[in-house]
């Protein structure tokens, strides 16, 4: 197959994050693609140009390069920053504790929370167009002065004006649809089949058929979220023309609210098993959405001129507060359900983050979404109000109508500032308090590895000790994430004040009485929060622009997507597409074909080891006897088993070893900040693996190899940390051992 003689062993290398080149994976300057395409391909050294770096004699080396799936297209990578809240919302469900969800309650809660993210996105567009521009700015001469692009709207009656501006939120909704569909068509759906059941239940195992086939789920969720966004716009539009409304308007309002309710119910239900039934239902939902939206737009266009009055668009303040309320309730329910499940499952030991990974990431999704929304609304209000930051405590007599964004966004700005300050303080305190413990551990390691140290090597020894201590930082960040969840929950607790329309400055004014000093201070602190979160969002926008222009920056941004888009989209359809939906089936097909000709060593570095493990779980039993696994710098146990215990926990890793007959070797270093042992010695508890072979999987490499300068060299051996591994003799020895055991 592609130049591989029958009986030859193949070492198939899978790289980690950041989209490295095939030349670097093979450690060879001249390579050629033997399978795949420009998005993801299989490469070998060009015939006649020599062997790959670190090749074992008698073993053909091949590389699988999948990095272009996330770091290849400039437009795709830059646009993914817009989808960050949706990506985090989709990621949350996969961090759930182990155990079956009889009622699929976690999945329902996560899908409902994802629905609030779509509503937040649409309300941000509504707040800019219908509220700030159409309702607050255009009617006032002070706002539309020197703005001819807005002045012409004053001649349009308020009803048609709002209907015309409603096109912008609809286009925004269409854009996020287009981004997801366009990206998915590039590489998703490889090997998918309508005969395979979709992965609608996040309780499915990685080895189940159809786990990576999420096309039907995404099609269902995408249509529901579009209907949800359109219904949100319809309700907001009808609320704006509600004064003096006719009974016909009331019927349309009930229809729009009914569409919202239907979408909420559909998010609570599983995807229908029948593909034909799904298509029929989605077609009916699509035409219902179109009919309701057309009726609402037509009603607004024929409503004529309605008095704008003062303040915000009718109903918009309550809608923004209601979404925050729903998010707060859902986060509390997520925390209760996940913690209860964590308490019920004791077999896998104490999980990372006390089982609260799902609500923590969900809170991050809500926080990022609120930051994006508040930045968009406040920066637009600031620009329209001629530089005056709207605040009732500091009115501007020269302004005929200071713009007033919703109170909920003021609280979001204040909570964002508090989260940054407290989070930075918690991180600093955690690192400082854990420094002595990490140094003691590093001291024991260097004493074992380098028992005799000369005076010339003392400084080098200190460097190695500090490197080992810094590599243990990952294990210390759990309290910081727990603190973030508490801060986010407290920020959402302000929903009680949002509902009655009390902002931070109004609350401070009531508490300070006549002096008003506290109110002014609260106003300045809130403004600082607005600017801080605005700067963060602007920095993300700059990063997105740099990703579009710079391939190097694009690879850095792609690291985030490599980690966040590994899992199928079973919660939010506007999240960036799952690249593993192509790479895992493609790897399984390639390994199956190679195994028909000889032994195959699936070699995964860093995150590539996760792809390799998922691939082995998808292989047919008939080829497993000729396949073995080599991992190095692997985060499988150190990160993935702790963050995703339901899918890659200790029991799942033991099952992976049993599946390939324990033909598995894992190389790791103490200086590696990412990788670690897969089956570390159990402390105070029984090992999760009954097989004695589990103790032979991990091979620890001393790093650096020596503190002194070799007589034939001019510098001491480098501290290699996370890369490379294939240059050491232990790597070739492991490949040889694994190929011999598979023949």
N, C-alpha and C positions, 0 to 999 in steps of 0.2 A: 504494500500500500504506500503510494507516494515515495517510492525509493526504499522502503523498509523490507529487507529480505525476510522470508519466513524463518522464524526461530530467533530473530534478533530482538533483544530487549530494548525498550524505549523508556527514557526518562522524560516525562512531560511536565515542564515547569510552568507554574501559574504564579504570576507576580501579585504584589499587594497593591495598595492604593497609590494614587498620584499619577497613574498613566505613564509608566516608564516605557521605554522603547524596547523593541524586540532585540536590538543589538545589545542592550544592557542586560536583558534577561539571560541571553545566551553567552554574554561576555565574549562577543565575536563581532568584528566590524562589518562582515558581509553576510547578509541573511536573505532568504527568499521565502515567500509565503507558499505553503503547500496545501492549505485548506482555509476555509472561512472567507471573509471579505475585509473591506477597509475598516469597518466598525469593530470587528473582533475576528482575529485570524490566528492560524497556527503557522509557526515559522521554524525553519531549520537553517543551519549554516549552508551557504551555497556549496554544492558539490565541488570538490577539488580545492576548497579554500581552507581546509583544516578543521579540527574539532572545536566544539564549543568549550568555553572556559569552564574548568572544573569537571570535565567529562570523565566518566569512568571507562576504562578500556573495554571494548566490546558492547558498549551501551550507546544507542543513538539518542541524542538530546534534541528535544523539541520544545518549543515555547508557545504558550497560549497567551496572546496579548488581547485583553478585553478593555483596556483603559480608555479607548476611544468611545466606548459606550457612554461615558460620563464626561470625559475631558476633550472629546473630539470636536464637536461643532461649537463655534463661538456663540451663535445665537442661543443654542440650547443651554449652554453653561451659564451665560449671563442671565437668561430669563428665569433660571431656576431660583435665583435669589428672591424673585417675586413669589415663588411657590414655597418659600421656607416654612411659613406657618402650616400649610397643608401637609408638607413632608413630616413635620414633627407630629401633627395630629395622626397621620397614618402610622408613624413609628410607635406610638404609645401602646397600642394593643399588643405588640410583640414582646414587650417587657413584662408581661403578666406573670404571676407566680405559677408554678406547675399545678396540675390538677384539672379534671374535666369540669366544664361549666355547663351544668345540666340545663339551665335556662338561657345560656348564652348571654348572661346579663352584662358581662364586661364588654362583649362585642356591641350590644345595643347601646350602652352608655357611651362608648367611644364613637360610634357612628352618629349618635345624637350630638355629641360635642363637636364632631367634624362638621355637622350641619350648621352649628352656630358660627363656625369659622367662615363658612360661605355667606351666611347672613351678615356677619361683620364686614366682610369684603364688599358686599352690595351696599350696606348702609354707609360705608365710607364714601362710595361713589355718589350715593344719594345725598349725603351731607354736603359734598362739594358742589354738586350740580343743582339739585332741587332746593336745598336749604340755603346755602351760603350765596349762590349766584342768583337763582331764580326767585327766592322768597325774601332774602334779607338785603342783598346788594342792589339789584336792578331797580327796585322801587325808590331808592334814596339817591338824590342828586350827588351827595357827598361821596358815595361809593362808585357810582358810574361815571363820575367826572374824569375827563381825559382818558376814557376807555371806550373808544368808538366800537370796539368789537363786542362790548356789552350794552352800549347805549341803545342800539337798535332793538334790543329785546324789550325795552320799556314801552315801545309802541305796540307790542304784542300783548293781548289780554293774558292775565295770570294763568288761566286754565290751559290755553294752547301753549303758553310759555313753558309750563311745567311738563306738558306732554312732549314738547320738542326736546327739552333737556333730559327727558327720561331715556332718550336714545343712547346717551353716554354710558349709564350703568349697564344697559343691555350690551353695548359693544364691549365693555370691560369684561362682562361675563363670557362673552364669545371669545375674547382673547385668551383667557385662562383655559377655556375648552380647547382652543386651537393649539396652544402650547403643549398641553398634555397629549393630544392626539397626534400632533406632528412628531413629537419626540418618540412616542410609543411605536409609530409606524416605522421608525428608523431601525429598531432592533428588537422590539418586543414581540412575543408570540411565537418564537421559534419552536417548532415541534408541537404547538398547541393543537388540540383536537376537540371538536365538539363532543366526541364520545367520552372524553375524560371529564370527571366531575370537577367543577370549579372549587377553588379553595375558599369557600365562603365562611367556613368555621375556623377562626384562629386557633382552635384547639387541635387542628390536624397536625400530624407529625411531618417532619421534613422528608421522610421516606415514602409518604403516601403518594399514590398516582394522582396527578392533577394538582399537586401542591403549588407548582409554579405557574399554572395556567389560570390567570386571573382576568382574562378578557371578558368573560360573561359577567363577572362581578363588577368590573369597571364600567361596562356598558350600562348595567342597571343603575349603579350609583351615580354615574355621570348624568343620566337623564333626570334622576330624582333631584340632584343638586341644582341642575339648571332650572327645573320647575320651582325649587325652593327659592332660588335667587330671583326668578321672575315674579313669584308671588310676593316676595318681600318688597320689590319695587312697586308692584300693583297696589299693595296696601298703603305704602308711603304716598304714592301719587293720589289715591282716592282720599287719604286723610288731608292732603293739602287743599282739596276742593270741597271739603266736607261742609263748609259753612253754607247754609241755605240749600243743602243737597235735596234732591228729589227722591221719592221712593225707589226709582230706578237705580239711583246711585247707591242706595242702601242695599239693594239686591246684589249689585256688582261687588260692593264691599264684602258682603257675606260670602260671595263666590270666591273672592281672592283669599279671604281668611280660611275658607274651606279647603282651598288648594294647599295652603300652608299646613293645615292639619293633616291632609292626606299625605303630604311629603313626610311629615314627622312620623306618621304611622308606618309608611313604607320603609323608613330608615330603621324602624324597630323590628322589621320582619326579615327573614332570610331570603336570599335570591331564589326564585322558583326553580325547581329542578329541571323542568321542561324548557328547552331552548325556544321552541315554537310558542309556548305560552308566554315566555318572557318577552319575545318580540311583539306579540299582540298587545300585551299590557303596556309596554313602553310606547307603542304607537298611539294607543288611546291616551296615555298621559301626555304625550307630546302635543296632540291636537287639543286636548283640554287646556294645556298651558298657553298655546297660541290663541285659542278662543278667548280665554279670560284676559290675557294681556291686550289683545286687540280691542276688546270691549272697554277695558279701563283706559287705554290711550285715547280711544274715540270719545269716551265720556268726558275726559279732561279737555280734549281739543274742542268739544262743543259746549263746554261749561261757561265760556266767556270770561269776563273779568270778575274775579273774587277779591275782596279786600285782603291785603297782606297783613294788615294790623301791625303789631310789633312782636319782637321776639323771634323764636324759631318756627320752623315749619310745623304746623299742627301734627301732633303725634310722634314727631321725630325724637324728641327728648325721651318720651316714654319707651319708644322702640329701642333706643340705645341702652337705656337702663334695664329694659327687660331682657335683652341679650346678655348683658353682664350678669343679671340675676340667674338666668338659666345656666350660664357657664359656671357660676359659683356653686349652684346646687349640684350640677353634674360632677364637678371636681370633688366635692365632699362625698358624693355617692361612690365615685371611683376609689377614693382613698379608703372608705369603709369596706367596700367589697374586696379590694386587693389585700388589705391588711387582714381581713377575716380569713381569706384563703391562705395567706401566709401562715397564720396561726394554726390552721387546720392541717397543713402539710409539713410534717417534721422529718420526713425520710431523707431529704436532700441537705440537711444541715441548715445553718443560718444563712438566708439569702442576702445578697447585697441590697442596700437601701431599705432593709426590713420589708421587702416585698412591695415597696411603694414606687417602683420604677415607672409603672403606667401613669399614675396621677402626676408624678414629677414631670415627665415629658409632656403630658397633656397640659399641665400648667405652663410649661415653656411655650407650647403652641399658642395658647391663649394670650400669653404675655407678648410674644412677638407680633401676633395679629393686632393686639391693642396698640402696640408701639407704632406699627405701620399706619393704622387708622388715625391715631391721634396726631402723628406727624403730618399726614396728608391734610387733615382737616384744619389743624392749627396753622400750618404754614400757608395754606390757601387763605384762611381768614386774615392772617397777618398781612399778606400781600394785597388782598382786596381792601383792607381797612387802612391803606396808605401807611403801613408801618406801625400802626397803633396796635399793641397787643390787647385784645378785648378782655376787660375785667370790670365788673360793676363797682369794685372798690376804688378804681382809679379812672373815672369817666373823663372823656375828652370833650370839652364844650364845643370844639370846632367840628366835631363829627355829628352828623345828623342821625346816625344810627349805627353805633358800634356793633360789630358782628359778634354773635354769641354762639359758639359751639356748644354741644351738649355738656352738661355737668359731668356725665360719666367719663368724658375724656380728660377733664381736669383731674379727677381722682386717678385715672390711669397714668397721667404724667407724674403725679405725686408718688404713686406706688412704684413707678419705674425708677424714679430717683432713689427712693428708699431701698429698693431691691439692689440697685447697683452699689450703693454705699454699704449696706449691710452685707451683701455678698462679697464685696472686696474685703471687708473687715473679717468676715468668717474665713475666707480663703487664707488671708495672711495669718490669722490666729492658728488655723489648722496646720499650716506648713511650719509655723514657728514651734508649736507644741509638739509636733511629731518629729522635729529635726533631730532631737537627741535619740529617740528610739530608732530612727532610720540610720543614724550614724553608728549606733551600737551594733546593729545588724551588719552594716558594711564592715565594721571593724572585725567581727568574727569571720566574715568571708575572706578578707584579705589575709588574716592571720593563718587561715587554713591553706590558702592558695600560695602564699609567699612566706613560708616560715622563717627564712633567713633573708634579711634585707641589708644591703651594704649602705654606707653613708651616701654614696652617689645616687642610690635609688630611693632615698627617703622622700624626696619631692614627688617623684613619679608615683610612689605608693599613696601619697596624700591625694593626688589627682584621681587615682583609681578608686579610692575610698569615697571621694565626693561624687564620682560618677555613679557608683552603686547606690549611694544614698539618694541621689536625685532620681534614679530610675524607679524608686519606690513611691514616688509622689502619687501615682495613679490610685493606689490603695487607700490614700488618705482623704480623697475628695468626697466620700460619702456624706459626712456631716454637712458639707457645704450645700449639696443638692437637697438634703432634707430641710436645711434652713431656707433654701429658695422656695420649696413647696409651702412652708409656713408663711413666708412673706407674701407669696402670690395669693394664698388663701385669705390672708388678712386684707390684702388689697381688694379682693373681690367682695369682702365683707362690707365694704362701703356701699354696696348695692342698696342697703337700707336707706342711706342718705340720697343716693341717686334717684330713687323712686319719688321722693318728696322734693327733689330739685334743689337740694342744699349742696353747694360746692365747698371746697376747702376754705375759701375766703369768707363765705357766708357763715360757715360754722365757727371760724375763728372770730368773726365779728360778734357773734352772739356770745361767745365765751369771754371776750375781752371787755364787753360792756361799752362804756362811753369812750374809753381811751382810744380804741381802734388800732393800737400798736400791734397787737397780735394779728389782726386782720391784714395789715400792710405787710408784716413779715411773712404771713402765709401766702400772700399774693406773690411776693418775690420768690419764695421757695418753689411755689408751683410753676412760676415762669421758668425758673432754673430747671425744673424737671422737664418742662416742655422742650427747652433748648437741648438738654442732655440727650433725651431720647431722639430728638430730631437729628442731632449730630450723629448718633449711632446709625440711624436709618440712612442718613446721607452718606456715611462712610460705606454702608452696604451697597448703596447705589453706585458710588465711585468704584467699589470693588467689582460690581457687575460690569461697569463700563471698561475697566481694566481687563476683565476676563474676556470681553469682546475683542479688545485690541491686542492683548498680550497672551501668547500661548503659555508662557511660564506662569502667569497669574491664573490662567484658566486651569492649569494642572493643580495649583494650590487649592483653588475653590473646589475642584472636583474631588478632593479628599473628603470633604464634608458629604458630598453626594454619594461617594463610594460607601460610606458607612451608613448613611440615612436611607438609601434607596435599594438596599440589599433585599428587603422583604417585599412581598407582593402588596399591591394596593387593595386592601380589603376594607378600608375605612373611609379614605377621602380620595375621590377620583381625580382631583386636580393636583395631587402630589406628583412630583417627578416620577417617571415610569421606572419600574423595577428591572434593572439590567440583568439580575440573576434569572429572570424569566427566559432570557436567551442563553446566558453563559452556562448555567447548570445543565439544561438539556443538551446544549451543544457539546459540552465537555463529556457528558455521559455517552453521547453518540460516538465521539471520536475515540474515547477510551475503549468502548465496546468493539469498534473496528480494529484498533491496534491490538487488543487482547486476542483477537482471532489469529494473529500472526506470531505472538510471543508475549513474554511478560511485560507488564507496564508498571512503572513506578510513578505514581501521581505525586509530584513534588510541589508543595505549596508554601510560598513565603508570606508571612504576615497575614493580611486579609485574604490572600490567595489560599491559605490553608483552610479558611472557612468555606470558600468555594469548592475546594477539593473534598472536604468532608461532606458537604451537601451533594456533591456529584456521586460519591461512593454510595450514599444512601438511596440514590436513584438508579443505580446500576442493576441490570437483571442478574439474578442469582447464577446464571450459567457462566458468567465471565469473572465472578469474584475470586475464583481460585487462581487467576493469573494476574490479579491486580493487588498492589501494595501501596502504602501511603508513607510519604516522607514529609514532615512539616518542620519548619524552622522559623524562629522569630514569631511563633504562632500565638495569637491572643485567644485561642479557643477556650482555654480554661481560665485564664487571668481576667478576661473581659467578657467574652460571649457567654460563658457558662454562668457568670454572675449577673449579667444584664438580661439574658434571655434564658432563664432556668427551665422554662417549659419546653424549649426546643433544643437547646445545646447544654443542658445541665449535666452533672456528673453521670447520671444514669444513661443519658443519651450518648455520651462519649464512650461509656463502657459498651453499649450496644454497637457503636461504630467499630470498636476493636474486635468484638465477637464476629461481626459481619465479614471481616476480611481475615479472620483467623489470626488476629494479632500480628499481622505483617505490617507493623507500624513503628516508625522511629521518629522521635521528636528532638531536635537539637535546640538548645537554649543557652543563654548567657545571663549572668547576674547583672551585667551592665546594660542589658536590653530594656528600654523603657516600655516596650510593647509586648514582647514575647515572654514566655515562661514555661514551666513544666505543665504537662497535660494531666498527669496523675501524681501530684505531690504526696509525700508521706502524710497519712492522716494523723492529726494531733488530737488525742483525747477522744477519738471516734473510730469506728470501723471503716475500712475502705469501702467505697461504694461499688467497687469491682470485685467480684468473687474470683475472677481469673488471676492466677499468679503471674501470667504474662504481662499484666499491666505494669508491673514494676520494672520491666525491661524496655518500655517504650521511651522513656526520657533519657537523654544523653546530655549531660551538662558539659559545656565547653568553658575552659578557663579563659578569661579575657581581662587584660592582654595575655598573650602566651608567655611573655616574660617581661620583667621590669628592666632588664639590662640589655645593652646593645650587643647584637650578635657579632662575632669577630669578622664576619663577611659583610656586615651592613654598617651604615653610618648613623642610623637613628634607631631607637628602641621600637619594638613591635607596636603598632597602633592599637588604640582601644576601638574595637570594631562595632560594639554595641548592637545595632539592629541590622546592619548590612556591611559586608557580605558574609555568607555562610559557606557558599560552594567552594571557596578557596582553601578550606581546611581539609586535612586528610580524613577526619571523622565523617565528613559528608560523603566522600567517595566510598569509604568503608561501609557506610549505611546503605548506599545504593547497591553495592556489590552484594551485601548480605540479603537485601530485599529481593533482588532479581534472582539470586540463587534459590531462595525459598519459594519462588513462584514458578519455577520451571517444572 
